[in-house]
Amino acid sequence: PPSSSASAPEDPDAAWRGELKNRIRSLDALRQHFPSLRLSAAMRTAARAFPMAVTPYYASLIRRADDTDPIFRQCVPNAGEVCAPAWLRDDPLGEDACSPVPGLIHRYPDRALILTTSACAVYCRYCTRKRVSARRDTTLSSRNLAACVSHLAAHPEIDDVLLSGGDPLVQSDACLDHWLSRIRQVPSVRVIRIATRALVTLPMRITPNLVTMLRRHAPIYVNTHFNHPVELTEPALAAAGALVDAGIPVSNQTVLLRGVNDSPAIIETLCRRLYHNRIRPYY
């Protein structure tokens, strides 16, 4: 038998949970990491209007603490966020009008999107769902999940379900497994996709246990958002490789961002490196 002094087994989720616990949540906290950071009143206004969170891992990719850095520009509040022209809407994609039950968006006949949570590991400044993330962190309730599943069952033309948010992968394996199991109870649902930026901002979230669980619910597809070659780090590529090796295809939806990747050379480099690492540039 093991001795009483034997150490306890390492928690496989400790690394990613630690990243979430130690996120940089304010501009002043960010300046502790980057003393050269110059803060403006507009940046502070944006940080009050929309939540800020940056994992230590993602912050480590910042090379210059200003808007010329592609990582900084994606995750640090900026003056442009508080610009509010008359034509700007809180719901720019018109999703609320396509939500027959709370938490589900049914815009296209054969597919539906489920908003699993409002929380993300990193709050991207260009997010089109700031109306969701600006609220306190919430998770899909059992009642709303049941309503979503009922809607799917009542619409057998829906064969493709996308789990989005927020980011579904900030939740536990058990929570994800529950959501996937309930959706898999609907016979007409053939494919489940997971929209996540965890591969980019929290790659240690892709644990062997998570991959094993996801594989049980195949066919599962993962859609992520690598927006700049700097994000294609060794940990990020290892996370994508673990999914692909398990038969879970990974596609990339690059967001075209001014000052980040609005250059043919950057986009070409990004797409080639994605292809070389078995990540499909989806668009």
Backbone hydrogen bonds, N-H to C=O, Kabsch-Sander energy under -0.5 kcal/mol:
donor,donor_aa,acceptor,acceptor_aa,energy
6,A,3,S,-1.7
14,A,11,D,-1.7
17,R,13,D,-2.3
18,G,14,A,-2.3
19,E,15,A,-1.8
20,L,16,W,-2.0
21,K,17,R,-2.5
22,N,18,G,-2.1
23,R,20,L,-1.2
24,I,54,V,-3.1
25,R,23,R,-0.6
30,L,26,S,-1.9
31,R,27,L,-2.1
32,Q,28,D,-1.0
33,H,29,A,-0.7
33,H,30,L,-1.0
34,F,30,L,-1.9
37,L,34,F,-2.4
39,L,37,L,-0.6
44,R,40,S,-1.8
45,T,41,A,-2.2
46,A,42,A,-2.4
47,A,43,M,-2.2
48,R,44,R,-1.6
49,A,45,T,-1.8
50,F,46,A,-2.4
54,V,24,I,-1.4
58,Y,201,T,-0.5
59,A,55,T,-2.7
60,S,56,P,-1.6
61,L,58,Y,-1.4
62,I,59,A,-1.6
66,D,64,R,-2.2
69,D,66,D,-2.0
73,R,69,D,-2.5
74,Q,70,P,-0.7
74,Q,71,I,-0.6
75,C,71,I,-1.3
75,C,72,F,-0.6
76,V,72,F,-1.9
81,E,78,N,-1.6
82,V,79,A,-1.5
83,C,80,G,-1.2
84,A,82,V,-0.5
88,L,85,P,-1.7
94,G,91,D,-1.8
98,C,95,E,-1.8
99,S,96,D,-1.2
101,V,104,L,-0.5
104,L,101,V,-2.0
105,I,113,L,-3.2
106,H,98,C,-3.3
106,H,104,L,-0.5
107,R,105,I,-0.5
111,R,108,Y,-1.2
112,A,160,D,-2.0
113,L,105,I,-2.7
114,I,162,L,-3.0
115,L,103,G,-2.8
115,L,113,L,-0.5
116,T,114,I,-1.1
116,T,164,S,-2.5
118,S,138,T,-2.3
119,A,138,T,-0.6
123,Y,53,A,-1.5
124,C,122,V,-0.9
125,R,74,Q,-2.6
127,C,124,C,-1.4
130,K,127,C,-0.6
131,R,90,D,-0.6
132,V,129,R,-1.8
133,S,129,R,-2.0
134,A,130,K,-2.1
135,R,132,V,-1.2
140,L,116,T,-3.2
145,L,141,S,-2.6
146,A,142,S,-2.3
147,A,143,R,-1.9
148,C,144,N,-2.3
149,V,145,L,-2.6
150,S,146,A,-2.2
151,H,147,A,-2.1
152,L,148,C,-2.3
153,A,149,V,-2.4
154,A,150,S,-1.9
155,H,151,H,-0.7
155,H,152,L,-0.9
158,I,155,H,-2.3
159,D,110,D,-1.8
159,D,157,E,-0.8
160,D,110,D,-0.9
161,V,191,V,-2.3
162,L,112,A,-2.7
163,L,161,V,-0.5
163,L,193,R,-3.3
164,S,114,I,-2.9
164,S,162,L,-0.6
167,D,119,A,-3.1
170,V,167,D,-1.8
171,Q,168,P,-1.7
176,L,172,S,-2.4
177,D,173,D,-2.9
178,H,174,A,-2.0
179,W,175,C,-2.3
180,L,176,L,-2.8
181,S,177,D,-2.4
182,R,178,H,-2.3
183,I,179,W,-2.2
184,R,180,L,-2.4
185,Q,181,S,-0.6
185,Q,182,R,-0.8
186,V,183,I,-1.8
189,V,186,V,-1.8
190,R,159,D,-1.6
190,R,188,S,-0.8
191,V,159,D,-2.4
192,I,219,P,-1.6
193,R,161,V,-3.0
194,I,221,Y,-2.5
195,A,163,L,-3.0
195,A,193,R,-0.5
196,T,194,I,-0.7
196,T,223,N,-2.7
200,V,197,R,-1.1
201,T,197,R,-2.6
202,L,198,A,-2.5
205,R,202,L,-2.4
206,I,203,P,-1.7
207,T,205,R,-2.0
211,V,207,T,-2.4
212,T,208,P,-2.4
213,M,209,N,-2.2
214,L,210,L,-2.7
215,R,211,V,-2.3
216,R,212,T,-1.0
216,R,213,M,-0.7
217,H,213,M,-0.5
217,H,214,L,-1.5
218,A,215,R,-1.5
221,Y,192,I,-2.2
222,V,249,P,-2.6
223,N,194,I,-2.8
224,T,251,S,-2.7
227,N,225,H,-0.6
231,E,228,H,-2.0
232,L,229,P,-1.8
233,T,231,E,-2.1
237,L,233,T,-2.6
238,A,234,E,-2.2
239,A,235,P,-2.1
240,A,236,A,-2.1
241,G,237,L,-2.5
242,A,238,A,-2.1
243,L,239,A,-1.5
244,V,240,A,-2.5
245,D,241,G,-2.7
246,A,242,A,-0.9
246,A,243,L,-0.6
247,G,244,V,-2.0
248,I,243,L,-2.4
251,S,222,V,-2.8
252,N,280,R,-3.3
253,Q,224,T,-3.2
254,T,252,N,-0.7
256,L,254,T,-0.6
257,L,255,V,-0.6
260,V,257,L,-1.9
261,N,257,L,-2.2
262,D,257,L,-0.8
263,S,261,N,-2.4
267,I,263,S,-2.5
268,E,264,P,-2.5
269,T,265,A,-2.4
270,L,266,I,-2.7
271,C,267,I,-2.8
272,R,268,E,-2.7
273,R,269,T,-2.2
274,L,270,L,-2.3
275,Y,271,C,-2.6
276,H,272,R,-2.5
277,N,273,R,-0.9
277,N,274,L,-0.9
278,R,275,Y,-1.8
279,I,274,L,-2.8
280,R,250,V,-2.4
280,R,278,R,-0.6
282,Y,252,N,-2.2
282,Y,280,R,-1.1
283,Y,252,N,-1.5
